[in-house]
Amino acid sequence: MQYNNQHMANKAVIAGASGLVGSELLNLILHENFYDEVLVLVRKELPIQHKKLVQLVVDFDRLDNHAAAINGHALFCCLGTTQAKTPNKNQYRKIDHDYPVELAQIALWNHMKQYHLISAIGANGESKTFYLRLKGETEADIAHTGLKTIHIYQPSLLVGTRKEHRLGERIATAVMNVIDPLLIGGLKKYQSIKAATVARAMYKQSLNTDEGLFIHPSDHIKQLA
């Protein structure tokens, strides 16, 4: 079931709008008709201007100071980092776990209808891998907030144009170009996926009125888009 576009004014909130998926999602929402306003939570203003865009410079360590402004129809959490960018595990946990969970709590307090989170394929709170365990813990903690509608996206290797150059990811992308066609059947979910595809699936699911917890593996994200 989907919302009528003549619905009352709709507002989206995006955290992580400067990242690979977040920037694609922001561009998509700005050019689609459903949302009348897009609030982006940023550390520094993005070099973008649009009549629907509102930029709020926030200190993510003090999100509660900005809680009143974080309201609307849907909150899209596209926050994330890498071990190369954030070698300190405590800081890494803040970005990948603490901020997304606090944003979910704020969304609940402000009666937002939906929360959308980008996680990762293989996320598991019991994993021996720090990255996958952290993603799994984040998913579980957000699922327990009490929000009526939560969509969790678990993409495989994300492909797209990044602002910073990551040699490891460029190599991985080249390898996946060879391996992707071999990943069939149950392995299909491990194929690489375009950031724009994830963004399109997130946007489309935000038009859906179904309530509940929805987890979308990488191959399913492609179908939703």
GUDRENNU-581941 format. One line per field, with one value per residue (C-alpha): x, y, z. Coordinates in nm, 2 decimals. Example, Ala and Ser with C-alpha at 12.3 -4.5 7.8 and 13.67 -1.06 7.14 Angstrom:
BEGIN
X: c(1.23  1.37)
Y: c(-0.45  -0.11)
Z: c(0.78  0.71)
REM end
This chain:
BEGIN
X: c(0.00  0.13  0.07  -0.12  0.11  -0.16  -0.11  -0.03  0.31  0.58  0.93  1.23  1.53  1.87  2.17  2.48  2.37  2.74  2.81  2.79  2.42  2.31  2.41  2.22  1.92  1.92  1.94  1.65  1.43  1.49  1.37  1.07  0.74  0.65  0.86  0.81  1.10  1.43  1.63  1.99  2.19  2.55  2.88  2.93  2.70  2.68  2.75  2.39  2.09  1.74  1.40  1.31  1.65  1.71  2.06  2.11  2.47  2.48  2.72  2.64  2.77  2.49  2.20  1.95  2.02  1.86  1.59  1.30  1.40  1.44  1.08  0.87  0.76  1.08  1.43  1.70  2.02  2.31  2.58  2.89  3.27  3.56  3.85  4.09  3.91  3.83  4.09  3.98  3.72  3.54  3.49  3.39  3.13  2.99  2.94  2.81  2.61  2.55  2.44  2.20  2.05  2.01  1.85  1.60  1.51  1.46  1.24  1.03  0.99  0.88  0.63  0.80  0.63  0.94  1.31  1.54  1.89  2.18  2.35  2.56  2.53  2.63  2.54  2.53  2.55  2.73  2.99  3.36  3.43  3.41  3.24  2.97  2.91  2.87  2.63  2.43  2.42  2.30  2.02  1.90  1.91  1.71  1.46  1.40  1.32  0.95  0.93  0.63  0.81  1.18  1.35  1.70  1.90  2.19  2.39  2.69  2.99  2.86  2.96  2.96  3.16  3.31  3.45  3.76  3.97  3.98  4.24  4.11  3.75  3.86  4.05  3.74  3.51  3.74  3.74  3.36  3.31  3.47  3.30  2.95  2.83  2.94  2.74  2.40  2.13  2.18  2.51  2.33  2.30  2.68  2.69  2.81  2.53  2.52  2.47  2.20  2.01  2.01  1.89  1.61  1.49  1.50  1.29  1.04  0.99  0.93  0.61  0.49  0.24  0.30  0.41  0.67  1.04  1.16  1.51  1.63  1.93  2.13  1.96  1.62  1.72  1.77  1.42  1.27  1.45)
Y: c(0.00  0.34  0.70  0.94  1.21  1.47  1.38  1.65  1.81  1.55  1.60  1.37  1.38  1.24  1.18  1.11  1.30  1.36  0.99  0.75  0.64  0.95  1.18  0.97  0.96  1.34  1.40  1.16  1.30  1.66  1.57  1.35  1.50  1.31  1.51  1.88  1.93  1.75  1.82  1.71  1.67  1.77  1.85  2.12  2.26  2.08  2.29  2.24  2.48  2.37  2.51  2.19  2.16  2.26  2.21  2.18  2.18  1.95  1.82  1.44  1.40  1.63  1.52  1.59  1.96  1.93  1.68  1.93  1.98  1.61  1.54  1.45  1.15  0.94  0.95  0.80  0.70  0.67  0.72  0.50  0.50  0.27  0.14  0.33  0.66  0.59  0.35  0.43  0.16  0.38  0.65  0.39  0.26  0.61  0.67  0.32  0.25  0.53  0.80  0.58  0.44  0.79  0.92  0.63  0.72  1.09  0.97  0.77  1.07  1.29  1.03  0.99  0.72  0.55  0.49  0.36  0.23  0.13  -0.17  -0.44  -0.79  -1.04  -0.81  -1.03  -0.93  -1.26  -1.22  -1.25  -0.97  -0.63  -0.46  -0.71  -0.75  -0.38  -0.36  -0.65  -0.47  -0.15  -0.33  -0.51  -0.19  0.01  -0.28  -0.26  0.12  0.07  0.25  0.13  0.10  0.02  -0.07  -0.21  -0.24  -0.48  -0.40  -0.60  -0.40  -0.06  0.08  0.44  0.76  0.85  1.19  1.03  0.77  0.43  0.20  -0.11  -0.05  0.02  -0.32  -0.49  -0.33  -0.46  -0.81  -0.81  -0.72  -1.06  -1.25  -1.10  -1.31  -1.63  -1.55  -1.71  -1.87  -1.83  -1.64  -1.37  -1.15  -1.11  -0.94  -0.58  -0.32  0.04  0.31  0.46  0.13  0.13  0.50  0.42  0.13  0.34  0.61  0.37  0.19  0.52  0.55  0.23  0.24  -0.11  -0.11  -0.35  -0.44  -0.51  -0.64  -0.62  -0.82  -0.69  -0.90  -0.80  -0.43  -0.47  -0.60  -0.31  -0.05)
Z: c(0.00  -0.09  0.01  -0.21  -0.34  -0.26  0.11  0.36  0.35  0.39  0.54  0.51  0.74  0.61  0.83  0.62  0.31  0.21  0.18  -0.11  -0.06  0.13  -0.16  -0.41  -0.18  -0.13  -0.50  -0.57  -0.30  -0.41  -0.76  -0.67  -0.57  -0.26  -0.01  0.02  0.26  0.31  0.63  0.62  0.94  0.85  1.02  0.77  0.50  0.17  -0.15  -0.26  -0.28  -0.35  -0.25  -0.06  0.12  0.48  0.62  0.99  1.11  1.41  1.67  1.65  2.01  2.12  1.90  2.18  2.13  1.79  1.87  1.81  1.45  1.37  1.28  0.98  0.79  0.76  0.89  0.66  0.84  0.60  0.85  0.84  0.84  0.76  0.97  0.75  0.81  1.18  1.33  1.68  1.77  2.02  1.77  1.50  1.74  1.79  1.42  1.33  1.64  1.89  1.65  1.45  1.77  1.92  1.60  1.61  1.97  1.86  1.57  1.82  2.06  1.77  1.64  1.30  1.09  0.95  1.01  0.74  0.82  0.59  0.75  0.57  0.43  0.70  1.00  1.31  1.67  1.74  1.47  1.55  1.31  1.48  1.18  1.13  1.50  1.54  1.25  1.40  1.74  1.58  1.39  1.72  1.93  1.67  1.63  2.01  2.01  1.96  1.63  1.42  1.09  1.05  0.72  0.74  0.42  0.40  0.08  -0.03  -0.17  -0.27  -0.61  -0.69  -0.72  -0.38  -0.29  -0.14  -0.31  -0.15  -0.32  -0.14  -0.26  -0.61  -0.62  -0.46  -0.72  -1.00  -0.85  -0.80  -1.17  -1.25  -0.96  -0.97  -1.27  -1.08  -0.77  -0.85  -0.64  -0.27  -0.34  -0.54  -0.23  -0.23  -0.57  -0.56  -0.57  -0.69  -0.43  -0.65  -0.64  -0.26  -0.26  -0.50  -0.29  0.03  -0.14  -0.28  0.05  0.23  0.01  0.16  0.45  0.58  0.94  1.10  1.09  0.73  0.66  0.30  0.19  -0.11  -0.38  -0.24  -0.25  -0.63  -0.66  -0.46  -0.67)
REM end
